[in-house]
Amino acid sequence: MCLISCCAFSQNTTADPQGSDFWRYVRFGGGLGLSFGNGIFSATIAPSAIYDFNTQFSAGVSLNYTYFKDDDFFKSTIVGGSFIGLYNPLPEIQLSTEFEYLNVSRNFEDPIFVDDNYWQPAVFFGVGYSTNNITVGVRYNVLHDDEKSIYADALVPFFRVYF
């Protein structure tokens, strides 16, 4: 019985018999957001995962759900996702490119405004400073549209954490 137990435990510590180490190179992260003020509430959840091809290149996907409500004006639901590519020419510098596609649904309280539902694409190019699992930087949306974008400006700061 002792011999069988040792065999069973030893198989748990070895690599997959097929030789796949895929999950060793996957890192998870994402974002949580909560803000509120005088008649305003916003909550965001955005899980993401990236695959490290090597020490310089990574790519991944992210999902996004945001709920926003302004008591006097409108409420909005934003759902979508993105693909991201990361390149570290130096361990401290991270360059990124990201394609984001979000469905925005806005319902206005005032009948003067028309409710709308639309898809909003964004293409970001960014640069950040990395230390350990954290990167802080800024990204620029080349498709920014003042009328439809959920971002106030084409230049958007970011804070990324992947474990």
LOSERO-103510 format. One line per 2 residues: number of its first residue (from 0); their letters; for each residue x, y, z of N, C-alpha, C. Coordinates in nm, 3 decimals. Atoms other than C-alpha are relative to their C-alpha. Layout:
NUM) A) X,Y,Z,X,Y,Z,X,Y,Z  ...
***
This chain:
0) MC) 0.083,-0.119,0.000,0.000,0.000,0.000,0.087,0.126,0.000  -0.091,-0.115,-0.006,0.286,0.239,0.082,0.063,0.024,-0.137
2) LI) -0.059,-0.013,0.133,0.444,0.171,-0.260,-0.098,0.061,-0.100  0.103,-0.054,0.090,0.118,0.249,-0.442,-0.020,0.149,0.030
4) SC) 0.016,-0.140,-0.037,0.079,0.577,-0.247,0.115,0.084,-0.053  -0.115,-0.075,0.049,0.432,0.688,-0.337,-0.007,0.018,-0.151
6) CA) 0.014,-0.010,0.145,0.366,0.613,-0.703,-0.106,0.104,-0.037  0.109,-0.092,0.030,0.039,0.810,-0.700,0.043,0.145,0.023
8) FS) -0.046,-0.136,-0.028,0.199,1.116,-0.538,0.107,0.045,-0.098  -0.107,-0.039,0.092,0.498,1.111,-0.769,-0.056,0.038,-0.136
10) QN) 0.059,-0.036,0.129,0.271,1.127,-1.074,-0.063,0.138,0.003  0.057,-0.134,-0.010,0.111,1.448,-0.945,0.104,0.109,-0.020
12) TT) -0.102,-0.104,0.007,0.444,1.632,-0.947,0.071,0.005,-0.134  -0.068,-0.001,0.130,0.558,1.546,-1.299,-0.083,0.077,-0.102
14) AD) 0.069,-0.070,0.108,0.467,1.726,-1.619,-0.101,-0.092,-0.066  0.100,0.073,0.076,0.177,1.619,-1.836,0.070,-0.105,-0.087
16) PQ) -0.065,0.104,0.080,0.260,1.287,-2.008,0.015,0.038,-0.147  -0.010,-0.043,0.138,0.200,1.457,-2.343,0.108,0.107,-0.016
18) GS) -0.106,-0.099,0.007,0.470,1.713,-2.256,-0.050,0.144,-0.008  0.056,-0.134,0.012,0.236,2.017,-2.254,0.024,0.079,0.128
20) DF) -0.022,-0.091,-0.112,0.351,2.299,-2.026,-0.079,0.129,-0.020  0.076,-0.119,0.037,0.089,2.544,-2.159,-0.034,0.087,0.121
22) WR) 0.049,-0.078,-0.112,-0.052,2.650,-1.821,0.112,0.061,0.084  -0.114,-0.061,-0.070,0.295,2.724,-1.681,0.028,0.141,-0.053
24) YV) -0.029,-0.129,0.063,0.313,3.022,-1.920,-0.121,0.093,-0.007  0.119,-0.084,-0.002,-0.036,3.161,-1.861,-0.002,0.078,0.132
26) RF) 0.015,-0.084,-0.119,-0.076,3.454,-1.623,-0.138,0.065,-0.002  0.133,-0.056,-0.014,-0.405,3.590,-1.493,0.006,0.136,0.069
28) GG) 0.007,-0.132,-0.062,-0.500,3.942,-1.396,-0.134,0.062,-0.031  0.124,-0.067,0.034,-0.759,4.202,-1.468,-0.019,0.124,0.084
30) GL) 0.029,-0.123,-0.072,-0.929,4.497,-1.314,-0.136,-0.003,0.066  0.125,-0.023,-0.070,-1.199,4.587,-1.068,-0.011,0.150,0.021
32) GL) 0.019,-0.143,-0.020,-1.346,4.934,-1.047,-0.130,0.028,0.069  0.120,-0.041,-0.072,-1.593,5.099,-0.816,0.013,0.149,0.027
34) SF) -0.001,-0.143,-0.030,-1.676,5.466,-0.803,-0.142,0.049,0.022  0.130,-0.057,-0.030,-1.958,5.667,-0.664,0.018,0.142,0.049
36) GN) -0.004,-0.140,-0.041,-2.039,6.026,-0.593,-0.142,0.051,0.014  0.130,-0.064,-0.015,-2.329,6.268,-0.580,-0.094,-0.045,-0.112
38) GI) 0.095,0.051,0.099,-2.594,6.065,-0.766,0.061,-0.083,-0.110  -0.069,0.077,0.103,-2.336,5.869,-0.967,0.057,-0.129,0.060
40) FS) -0.055,0.129,-0.041,-2.240,5.502,-0.941,0.057,-0.070,-0.123  -0.061,0.076,0.109,-2.007,5.292,-1.156,0.072,-0.121,0.058
42) AT) -0.069,0.123,-0.041,-1.880,4.934,-1.123,0.050,-0.072,-0.125  -0.062,0.071,0.113,-1.644,4.743,-1.354,0.068,-0.126,0.049
44) IA) -0.078,0.121,-0.021,-1.509,4.391,-1.363,0.058,-0.039,-0.136  -0.068,0.027,0.127,-1.251,4.299,-1.628,0.110,-0.105,0.019
46) PS) -0.103,0.105,-0.013,-1.074,3.961,-1.593,0.078,-0.016,-0.131  -0.082,0.021,0.120,-0.788,3.884,-1.832,0.104,-0.109,0.024
48) AI) -0.106,0.102,-0.005,-0.526,3.622,-1.913,0.094,0.023,-0.117  -0.099,-0.012,0.106,-0.203,3.638,-2.112,0.088,-0.124,0.000
50) YD) -0.092,0.112,0.018,0.031,3.373,-2.246,0.138,0.059,-0.031  -0.137,-0.046,0.022,0.407,3.438,-2.220,0.069,-0.093,-0.099
52) FN) -0.072,0.078,0.100,0.572,3.315,-2.540,0.147,-0.013,0.037  -0.136,-0.002,-0.053,0.911,3.411,-2.396,0.009,0.119,0.095
54) TQ) -0.013,-0.111,-0.096,1.053,3.683,-2.167,-0.036,0.135,-0.060  0.031,-0.129,0.063,0.976,3.954,-2.423,-0.142,0.010,-0.056
56) FS) 0.130,-0.005,0.068,0.648,3.862,-2.600,-0.108,-0.074,0.078  0.118,0.059,-0.062,0.303,3.794,-2.450,-0.123,0.044,-0.079
58) AG) 0.127,-0.036,0.064,-0.052,3.793,-2.587,-0.113,-0.059,0.083  0.110,0.051,-0.079,-0.392,3.748,-2.432,-0.133,0.061,-0.034
60) VS) 0.137,-0.047,0.018,-0.760,3.823,-2.399,-0.053,0.056,0.131  0.061,-0.060,-0.118,-0.976,4.023,-2.163,-0.150,0.014,-0.026
62) LN) 0.144,-0.025,0.005,-1.348,4.052,-2.089,-0.027,0.126,0.081  0.031,-0.123,-0.071,-1.518,4.368,-1.967,-0.151,0.011,0.021
64) YT) 0.139,-0.032,-0.031,-1.846,4.445,-1.791,0.000,0.125,0.088  0.010,-0.124,-0.077,-1.929,4.797,-1.669,-0.146,0.042,0.008
66) YF) 0.132,-0.058,-0.020,-2.246,4.940,-1.521,0.021,0.142,0.052  -0.012,-0.140,-0.040,-2.280,5.319,-1.491,-0.139,0.059,0.014
68) KD) 0.130,-0.063,-0.019,-2.570,5.519,-1.350,0.018,0.141,0.055  0.010,-0.139,-0.046,-2.623,5.893,-1.318,-0.149,0.021,0.028
70) DD) 0.142,-0.006,-0.039,-2.949,5.938,-1.124,-0.083,0.099,-0.078  0.076,-0.106,0.067,-3.047,6.253,-1.309,0.006,-0.005,-0.152
72) FF) -0.021,-0.010,0.144,-2.936,6.171,-1.662,-0.018,-0.131,-0.076  0.012,0.125,0.073,-2.886,5.811,-1.780,0.067,-0.115,0.076
74) KS) -0.075,0.117,-0.047,-2.768,5.459,-1.708,0.054,-0.073,-0.122  -0.069,0.063,0.112,-2.533,5.256,-1.923,0.056,-0.135,0.042
76) TI) -0.062,0.131,-0.018,-2.422,4.895,-1.955,0.097,-0.020,-0.115  -0.105,0.019,0.100,-2.097,4.816,-2.135,0.054,-0.142,0.014
78) VG) -0.046,0.139,-0.001,-2.002,4.459,-2.230,0.088,-0.022,-0.123  -0.086,0.027,0.115,-1.717,4.340,-2.449,0.127,-0.071,0.039
80) GS) -0.126,0.067,-0.024,-1.366,4.213,-2.474,0.111,0.063,-0.081  -0.115,-0.052,0.074,-1.021,4.274,-2.611,0.107,-0.106,-0.017
82) FI) -0.120,0.078,0.024,-0.709,4.114,-2.752,0.117,0.093,0.025  -0.114,-0.084,-0.034,-0.375,4.241,-2.624,0.131,-0.070,-0.035
84) GL) -0.135,0.048,0.026,-0.015,4.201,-2.733,0.099,0.085,0.078  -0.098,-0.070,-0.082,0.278,4.291,-2.507,0.141,-0.033,-0.046
86) YN) -0.141,0.018,0.037,0.645,4.341,-2.589,0.086,0.076,0.099  -0.093,-0.061,-0.095,0.921,4.409,-2.336,0.140,0.005,-0.062
88) PL) -0.135,-0.009,0.056,1.235,4.536,-2.518,0.106,-0.001,0.112  -0.079,0.005,-0.123,1.384,4.582,-2.167,-0.093,-0.049,0.110
90) PE) 0.090,0.049,-0.106,1.251,4.421,-1.846,-0.088,0.110,0.061  0.075,-0.110,-0.062,1.136,4.765,-1.722,-0.096,0.071,-0.095
92) IQ) 0.082,-0.071,0.099,0.972,4.889,-2.044,-0.095,-0.098,-0.069  0.099,0.085,0.066,0.650,4.741,-2.183,-0.074,0.080,-0.107
94) LS) 0.076,-0.058,0.110,0.503,4.830,-2.523,-0.122,-0.090,-0.021  0.121,0.081,0.016,0.146,4.720,-2.591,-0.083,0.048,-0.118
96) TE) 0.101,-0.031,0.100,-0.113,4.705,-2.862,-0.124,-0.079,0.040  0.123,0.064,-0.046,-0.476,4.624,-2.793,-0.116,0.037,-0.091
98) FE) 0.124,-0.022,0.074,-0.795,4.582,-2.993,-0.115,-0.029,0.096  0.112,0.013,-0.093,-1.106,4.640,-2.781,-0.130,0.022,-0.077
100) YL) 0.130,-0.013,0.067,-1.466,4.594,-2.896,-0.108,-0.009,0.107  0.097,-0.008,-0.108,-1.743,4.704,-2.661,-0.140,0.032,-0.052
102) NV) 0.139,-0.033,0.028,-2.122,4.705,-2.681,-0.048,0.096,0.108  0.043,-0.103,-0.093,-2.257,5.022,-2.522,-0.151,0.017,-0.012
104) SR) 0.145,-0.021,-0.004,-2.621,5.049,-2.418,-0.027,0.115,0.096  0.030,-0.117,-0.083,-2.736,5.391,-2.292,-0.150,0.025,0.000
106) NF) 0.142,-0.030,-0.018,-3.082,5.461,-2.153,-0.013,0.131,0.076  0.010,-0.134,-0.057,-3.161,5.826,-2.088,-0.129,0.018,0.077
108) ED) 0.117,-0.032,-0.082,-3.400,5.954,-1.821,-0.087,0.106,-0.068  0.070,-0.112,0.064,-3.494,6.262,-2.025,-0.045,-0.042,-0.140
110) PI) 0.048,0.042,0.133,-3.715,6.192,-2.332,0.056,0.083,-0.115  -0.063,-0.080,0.105,-3.528,6.466,-2.521,0.111,-0.080,-0.068
112) FV) -0.110,0.081,0.052,-3.239,6.222,-2.563,-0.052,-0.137,-0.043  0.039,0.130,0.052,-3.275,5.902,-2.765,0.091,-0.108,0.058
114) DD) -0.079,0.115,-0.048,-3.168,5.575,-2.606,0.078,-0.059,-0.117  -0.075,0.062,0.109,-2.899,5.400,-2.804,0.078,-0.122,0.046
116) NY) -0.076,0.122,-0.021,-2.714,5.073,-2.835,0.091,-0.014,-0.121  -0.095,0.004,0.112,-2.397,5.050,-3.044,0.127,-0.073,0.041
118) WQ) -0.130,0.062,-0.020,-2.064,4.874,-3.083,0.108,0.106,-0.018  -0.107,-0.099,0.005,-1.752,5.082,-3.016,0.137,-0.069,-0.006
120) PA) -0.136,0.057,0.008,-1.412,4.962,-3.144,0.104,0.099,0.052  -0.113,-0.083,-0.042,-1.083,5.090,-3.004,0.128,-0.075,-0.032
122) VF) -0.134,0.055,0.022,-0.721,5.032,-3.105,0.096,0.086,0.080  -0.091,-0.071,-0.089,-0.468,5.126,-2.839,0.145,-0.037,-0.028
124) FG) -0.144,0.022,-0.003,-0.091,5.165,-2.854,0.048,0.061,0.130  -0.038,-0.049,-0.132,0.073,5.199,-2.516,0.145,-0.024,0.035
126) VG) -0.133,0.017,-0.056,0.394,5.227,-2.321,-0.013,0.008,0.152  0.009,0.001,-0.145,0.448,5.147,-1.957,0.131,-0.038,0.066
128) YS) -0.115,0.038,-0.082,0.701,5.097,-1.680,-0.040,-0.123,0.081  0.029,0.126,-0.068,0.712,4.741,-1.539,0.096,-0.026,0.114
130) TN) -0.078,0.051,-0.111,0.834,4.610,-1.207,-0.074,-0.120,0.058  0.061,0.126,-0.042,0.766,4.250,-1.105,-0.123,-0.028,-0.085
132) NI) 0.123,0.032,0.072,0.401,4.177,-1.201,-0.084,0.122,-0.033  0.077,-0.124,0.013,0.290,4.542,-1.219,0.056,0.087,-0.112
134) TV) -0.038,-0.097,0.104,0.294,4.781,-1.516,-0.092,0.121,0.010  0.074,-0.126,-0.004,0.189,5.146,-1.504,0.040,0.079,-0.125
136) GV) -0.033,-0.074,0.120,0.163,5.353,-1.819,-0.116,0.075,-0.059  0.104,-0.073,0.071,-0.044,5.530,-2.077,-0.017,-0.065,-0.138
138) RY) 0.028,0.054,0.133,-0.213,5.412,-2.398,-0.082,0.103,-0.077  0.067,-0.096,0.088,-0.350,5.604,-2.695,-0.095,-0.074,-0.094
140) NV) 0.102,0.061,0.085,-0.673,5.513,-2.880,-0.002,0.073,-0.135  -0.005,-0.064,0.133,-0.621,5.583,-3.251,-0.139,0.013,-0.064
142) LH) 0.137,-0.007,0.053,-0.997,5.532,-3.316,-0.093,0.083,0.089  0.082,-0.076,-0.096,-1.116,5.772,-3.044,-0.105,0.085,-0.072
144) DD) 0.113,-0.075,0.054,-1.458,5.925,-3.121,-0.062,0.077,0.118  0.051,-0.081,-0.111,-1.564,6.215,-2.896,-0.148,-0.025,0.030
146) EK) 0.145,0.021,-0.017,-1.934,6.135,-2.950,-0.035,-0.136,0.059  0.039,0.136,-0.036,-1.935,5.758,-2.893,0.092,-0.071,0.100
148) SI) -0.097,0.069,-0.085,-1.623,5.663,-2.695,-0.040,0.002,0.147  0.027,0.003,-0.143,-1.664,5.554,-2.334,0.113,0.068,0.078
150) YA) -0.113,-0.068,-0.062,-1.328,5.720,-2.261,-0.009,0.149,-0.029  0.010,-0.146,0.016,-1.318,6.097,-2.206,0.103,0.056,-0.096
152) DA) -0.110,-0.050,0.083,-0.993,6.132,-2.400,0.065,-0.118,-0.072  -0.069,0.106,0.073,-0.788,5.935,-2.654,0.119,-0.054,0.078
154) LV) -0.112,0.040,-0.084,-0.500,5.920,-2.404,-0.054,-0.054,0.133  0.058,0.065,-0.117,-0.586,5.672,-2.125,0.111,-0.062,0.085
156) PF) -0.099,0.065,-0.086,-0.366,5.582,-1.825,-0.044,-0.144,0.031  0.034,0.137,-0.038,-0.347,5.213,-1.726,0.088,-0.049,0.113
158) FR) -0.069,0.067,-0.110,-0.239,4.995,-1.436,-0.029,-0.149,-0.019  0.019,0.143,0.026,-0.186,4.623,-1.516,0.071,-0.083,0.106
160) VY) -0.059,0.096,-0.093,-0.125,4.337,-1.274,-0.030,-0.140,-0.054  0.017,0.139,0.042,-0.066,3.977,-1.388,0.078,-0.089,0.094
162) F) -0.066,0.098,-0.089,0.014,3.680,-1.162,0.021,-0.131,-0.072
***
